[in-house]
Amino acid sequence: MQEKKLWGGRFSESTDAFVEEFTESISFDKELALYDIKGSIAHAKMLGKQGIIPQEDTEKIIKGLQEIEQEIKENKFIWKKEFEDVHMNIEKALTDKIGEAGGKLHTGRSRNDQVITAFRLYLKENTQDIINLLEDLQRKLLEKAKEYIDVVMPAYTHLQRAQPIRAAHYFLAYLEMFQRDKERFIDNLKRIDMLPLGSGAVAGVDFPIDREYVAKELGFSQIMRNSIDATSSRDFALEFLSNCAICMANMSRFSEDMIIYSSSEFSFVELPDKLTTGSSIMPQKKNPDVLELIRGKSGRVYGNLVSLLTVVKGLPLAYNRDLQEDKEPVFDSVKTIKGSIVGITKIVEGAKLNKEKTQLAAGGFALATDLANYLAEKGVPFRQAHHIVGSIVGYLVTQGRELESITWES
């Protein structure tokens, strides 16, 4: 026999099995369990402090939630699809554990503001984790730049040799890219770090709640001012997914560089054995699978952004069940970008430059611009100097010679 829903008072029929299966989100939103409990404990403390529920009930609720939290951490908690989501599962378990007092926890809140509070807590913590990981990556890039500061390599435009540069210059280019990524996530935190709890379903709540107290308990620096906006807005998550997509694009570009530079055709970079894989049939192969997967996974992160944009683009205010679809794209992007940053960091740390190869490639016609600049310094108009050097290069190519072979005579 189906257990009565916590919201089932108005209904005369049990929920159809199809609806149970189609509408459940517990299979993925249990990721928010510890954040939901954190939010509920803060809410319970506030209810007791304000005299909205008896203090003894607050103490029972907190103790019960702490026990449930421990069960979840130890993988002993049993999740049930019939209770739809992580929030209802925890509330039902709490009521079963402590009795009638458990039903008082939901006083002065709705699932709408409860869900988005847990989601914001989750994203706030994971955004800070990503910022920390990017800082680790930047440190490794800086170390690599220092290690190879005296190594020369060619810079490329159009994937053609352009001009000689220090290898440090190359690594620091990505340090700058990831700095901007980090700054985007830091800025995003301002819009994640906002408390929606106290907004109720859409129109606020009828109890003398203390939102400032709850914000302090949960570590939110701001309180959302409009209850309609608080329960329905997902722009903070869209911004996060956009930041993830841009960061993945930068990591994909670095991955492509390392894939090319580590190929036999270039041999600029030797990747560590422990970060590569072999072939099931070709014994000589050393494949850059980590880099290829990062390059490939950028596509799924782009897709996650488009997915959530599509969900919210036509929603009327305020909350709609469509917004249940906001979790999986974010959860997947968090996991993907964290793993990718760790992968790139390990590659940077372990990669070795072949100094002889890069030095050799940085010579030859890559010095043509320097020769044009030399002529310009001697008073030749740069456009004329450019033409002269271009003609010299064309002549040397027909002779099978390099730029270094040129003399005043020939």
C-alpha positions in Angstrom: 0.0 0.0 0.0 1.3 3.4 -1.0 2.3 5.7 1.9 0.4 9.0 2.2 2.2 11.9 0.6 3.2 14.7 2.9 1.2 17.0 0.6 -1.6 14.5 0.0 -4.4 15.9 2.1 -6.3 17.4 -0.8 -6.2 14.2 -2.9 -8.6 11.3 -2.9 -6.5 8.9 -5.1 -3.1 7.5 -4.7 -0.4 8.8 -7.2 -0.2 6.8 -10.4 3.0 4.6 -10.6 3.9 6.4 -13.8 3.8 9.8 -12.1 5.9 8.4 -9.2 8.6 7.3 -11.7 8.4 10.3 -14.0 8.4 13.1 -11.5 10.9 11.7 -8.9 14.2 13.5 -8.5 15.7 11.7 -5.6 17.9 9.6 -8.0 20.0 12.8 -8.5 19.1 15.5 -6.1 20.2 13.5 -3.1 23.4 15.3 -3.9 21.9 18.2 -2.0 21.2 16.1 1.2 23.7 17.6 3.5 23.0 21.2 2.3 19.3 20.6 2.9 20.0 19.4 6.4 22.2 22.5 7.0 19.4 24.8 5.8 16.8 22.9 7.9 18.9 23.1 11.1 19.3 26.9 10.6 15.5 27.2 10.0 14.6 25.2 13.1 16.9 27.3 15.2 15.2 30.4 14.0 11.7 29.0 14.6 12.7 28.2 18.2 14.4 31.6 18.7 11.4 33.4 17.5 8.9 31.4 19.6 7.2 30.1 16.4 7.6 26.6 17.7 8.5 25.4 21.2 12.2 25.3 22.0 12.0 21.6 23.0 10.7 20.8 19.5 13.6 22.7 18.0 16.0 20.6 20.0 14.3 17.4 18.9 14.4 18.5 15.2 18.1 19.4 15.3 19.0 16.1 17.1 16.9 14.1 14.6 18.5 15.9 11.6 22.0 15.4 12.9 21.2 11.7 13.2 19.9 11.6 9.7 23.0 13.5 8.5 25.2 10.8 10.0 23.2 8.0 8.4 23.6 9.7 5.0 27.4 10.1 5.5 27.6 6.4 6.4 25.5 5.4 3.4 22.9 3.9 5.8 20.0 6.2 4.8 17.3 4.5 2.6 16.1 6.8 -0.2 12.5 6.2 -1.4 11.2 7.3 -4.8 7.7 7.6 -3.5 8.8 10.7 -1.5 9.9 12.3 -4.7 13.0 14.3 -3.7 15.7 14.7 -1.2 13.8 17.2 0.8 10.6 15.1 1.3 12.7 12.0 2.0 14.5 13.8 4.9 11.4 15.3 6.3 9.6 12.0 6.3 12.5 10.3 8.0 12.6 13.0 10.5 8.9 12.7 11.3 9.3 8.9 11.6 12.2 9.4 14.0 11.0 12.1 16.3 7.2 12.1 15.8 4.9 15.1 15.6 7.6 17.6 16.2 9.1 16.7 12.9 6.0 18.1 11.1 6.7 21.5 12.6 10.0 22.0 10.8 8.2 23.1 7.6 6.5 26.0 9.4 7.2 29.2 7.7 8.8 27.7 4.5 7.8 26.1 1.3 9.7 23.4 -0.7 10.2 26.2 -3.3 12.4 28.3 -1.0 13.8 25.2 0.7 15.0 23.7 -2.6 16.7 26.8 -3.9 18.4 27.5 -0.5 20.0 24.0 -0.6 20.9 24.5 -4.2 22.6 27.8 -3.5 24.5 26.4 -0.6 25.7 23.6 -2.8 26.8 25.9 -5.6 28.5 28.4 -3.3 30.7 25.6 -1.8 31.5 24.1 -5.2 32.2 27.4 -6.8 34.8 28.1 -4.1 36.3 24.6 -4.7 36.7 25.5 -8.4 38.3 28.8 -7.6 40.8 26.9 -5.3 41.5 24.4 -8.0 42.2 27.1 -10.6 44.6 28.7 -8.2 46.4 25.4 -7.9 46.6 25.2 -11.7 48.0 28.7 -11.9 50.7 27.9 -9.4 51.8 24.9 -11.5 51.8 27.0 -14.7 54.0 29.6 -12.9 56.4 26.9 -11.7 56.6 25.5 -15.2 57.3 29.0 -16.6 60.1 29.4 -14.1 61.5 26.0 -15.0 61.7 26.8 -18.7 62.3 30.5 -18.7 65.4 30.2 -20.8 63.9 27.7 -23.3 63.0 29.1 -26.7 60.1 27.8 -28.7 58.1 29.0 -31.7 54.8 30.9 -31.2 52.2 30.0 -33.8 49.5 31.9 -35.7 47.3 30.0 -38.1 49.2 26.9 -36.8 52.2 28.2 -38.8 55.4 29.2 -37.1 55.2 32.9 -36.3 57.9 34.2 -34.0 60.3 32.8 -31.4 59.2 33.2 -27.7 60.3 32.0 -24.3 58.5 28.9 -23.2 57.6 30.8 -20.1 55.7 33.3 -22.2 53.6 30.4 -23.5 52.7 29.0 -20.1 52.0 32.4 -18.7 49.4 33.0 -21.5 47.3 30.2 -20.0 47.9 31.5 -16.5 46.2 34.7 -17.7 43.3 32.9 -19.3 42.7 30.9 -16.1 43.0 34.1 -14.1 40.0 35.5 -16.0 38.1 32.2 -15.5 38.8 32.5 -11.7 37.6 36.1 -11.7 34.4 35.1 -13.4 33.7 32.5 -10.7 34.6 34.9 -8.0 32.2 37.5 -9.4 29.5 34.8 -9.8 29.7 34.1 -6.0 28.2 37.5 -5.4 25.0 36.4 -7.1 25.0 32.8 -5.6 25.6 34.1 -2.1 22.1 35.2 -1.5 19.5 33.7 1.0 16.1 32.9 -0.6 14.7 31.1 2.5 11.8 33.0 4.0 10.2 33.6 0.6 7.7 30.7 1.0 6.1 29.4 -2.1 5.9 32.7 -3.8 4.4 35.5 -1.6 6.5 35.3 1.6 5.4 33.8 4.9 3.0 34.7 7.6 5.2 34.2 10.6 7.6 36.6 12.4 10.7 34.9 11.0 14.2 36.4 11.3 15.9 36.1 7.9 19.0 38.0 9.0 19.6 35.3 11.7 19.2 32.5 9.1 21.5 34.2 6.7 24.2 34.5 9.4 23.7 30.9 10.4 24.2 29.7 6.8 26.9 32.1 5.9 25.0 34.1 3.3 26.1 37.7 2.8 22.9 38.9 1.3 19.1 38.3 1.5 16.9 38.1 -1.5 14.4 41.0 -1.4 11.6 39.7 -3.7 9.9 36.4 -2.9 8.8 35.9 -6.5 12.3 36.4 -7.8 13.8 34.3 -5.0 11.9 31.2 -5.8 12.0 31.3 -9.6 15.3 32.8 -10.6 18.0 30.5 -11.9 20.2 33.1 -13.5 22.9 32.5 -10.9 23.1 28.9 -12.1 23.1 30.0 -15.8 26.0 32.3 -15.0 27.8 29.4 -13.3 27.3 27.1 -16.3 28.4 29.9 -18.6 31.6 30.3 -16.6 32.1 26.5 -16.7 31.7 26.5 -20.5 34.3 29.3 -21.0 36.7 27.6 -18.6 36.3 24.3 -20.4 37.0 26.1 -23.7 40.3 27.4 -22.3 41.2 24.0 -21.0 40.3 22.4 -24.3 42.6 24.8 -26.1 45.5 23.9 -23.8 44.6 20.2 -24.3 44.8 20.6 -28.0 48.2 22.3 -27.8 49.6 19.5 -25.6 48.1 16.8 -27.9 49.8 18.4 -30.9 53.1 19.2 -29.2 53.4 15.7 -27.8 52.9 14.1 -31.2 55.8 12.5 -33.0 55.5 15.2 -35.7 56.3 17.9 -33.1 58.0 16.1 -30.2 58.0 19.4 -28.2 56.5 17.8 -25.1 56.9 14.5 -23.3 53.8 13.6 -21.3 54.3 11.5 -18.2 53.6 7.8 -18.6 51.2 7.8 -15.6 48.9 10.3 -17.3 48.7 8.5 -20.7 47.4 5.2 -21.9 48.4 2.5 -24.5 46.8 0.8 -27.4 45.3 -2.7 -27.3 46.9 -3.6 -30.6 49.8 -1.1 -31.3 52.6 -1.6 -28.7 54.4 1.6 -29.5 51.4 3.9 -28.7 51.3 6.5 -25.9 48.0 8.2 -26.1 47.0 11.5 -24.4 43.6 10.2 -23.3 43.3 12.6 -20.4 43.7 15.6 -22.7 41.4 14.2 -25.3 38.7 13.6 -22.8 39.0 17.1 -21.5 38.7 18.3 -25.0 35.7 16.1 -25.5 34.0 16.9 -22.2 33.9 20.6 -23.1 31.0 19.7 -25.4 28.8 18.3 -22.6 29.4 21.4 -20.5 28.3 23.6 -23.4 25.3 21.3 -23.7 24.4 21.8 -20.0 24.4 25.5 -20.4 22.1 25.3 -23.4 19.9 22.8 -21.6 19.2 25.1 -18.7 18.8 28.2 -20.9 16.1 26.3 -22.8 14.3 25.3 -19.6 14.0 28.8 -18.3 13.5 30.8 -21.5 9.7 30.6 -21.5 8.8 30.1 -17.9 6.1 32.4 -16.4 6.8 33.7 -12.9 7.1 32.2 -10.4 8.1 28.5 -9.6 7.3 25.8 -12.2 8.2 22.1 -12.0 10.3 22.6 -15.1 12.9 24.0 -12.7 13.5 20.5 -11.3 15.6 20.2 -14.5 18.2 22.7 -13.2 20.0 20.3 -11.0 21.5 17.6 -13.3 23.2 20.1 -15.7 24.8 21.8 -12.8 25.8 18.6 -11.0 27.3 17.2 -14.1 29.2 20.5 -14.9 30.6 20.7 -11.4 31.9 17.1 -11.6 33.3 17.6 -15.1 35.1 20.9 -14.6 36.6 19.8 -11.3 38.0 16.6 -12.8 39.2 18.5 -15.9 41.1 21.2 -13.8 42.8 18.4 -11.8 43.7 16.7 -15.0 45.2 19.8 -16.6 47.1 20.6 -13.4 48.7 17.1 -13.4 49.6 17.4 -17.0 51.3 20.8 -16.5 53.2 19.5 -13.5 54.4 16.4 -15.3 55.1 17.6 -18.8 58.7 17.9 -20.0 59.8 20.2 -22.8 62.3 18.9 -25.5 64.6 21.9 -25.5 66.5 20.8 -28.6 63.3 20.4 -30.6 61.7 23.6 -29.6 65.0 25.6 -30.1 65.4 24.1 -33.6 61.8 25.0 -34.5 62.2 28.5 -33.2 64.9 29.3 -35.7 64.7 29.5 -39.5 62.1 31.8 -41.0 60.5 32.4 -37.6 63.2 35.2 -37.4 61.9 37.0 -40.5 60.0 39.6 -38.5 63.2 40.4 -36.5 65.0 41.0 -39.8 62.2 43.3 -41.1 62.4 45.2 -37.8 66.2 45.5 -38.1 65.8 47.1 -41.5 63.1 49.4 -40.1 65.4 50.5 -37.3 68.0 51.4 -40.0 65.5 53.8 -41.6 63.8 51.5 -44.2 60.0 52.1 -44.1 58.5 49.0 -42.5 56.2 48.1 -45.4 59.2 48.2 -47.7 61.3 46.2 -45.2 58.5 43.7 -45.0 58.5 43.3 -48.8 62.3 43.0 -48.9 62.4 40.2 -46.3 59.4 38.5 -47.9 61.3 38.4 -51.2 64.4 37.1 -49.4 62.4 34.3 -47.8 60.8 33.4 -51.2 64.3 33.2 -52.7 65.7 31.1 -49.9 62.8 28.7 -50.1 63.5 28.0 -53.8 67.2 27.4 -52.8 66.3 25.1 -50.0 68.1 27.3 -47.5 67.2 28.8 -44.1 67.3 32.4 -43.1 70.4 31.9 -41.0 72.4 31.0 -44.2 72.0 34.5 -45.7 75.1 36.7 -46.1 75.6 40.2 -47.5 76.8 38.5 -50.7 74.1 35.8 -51.2 
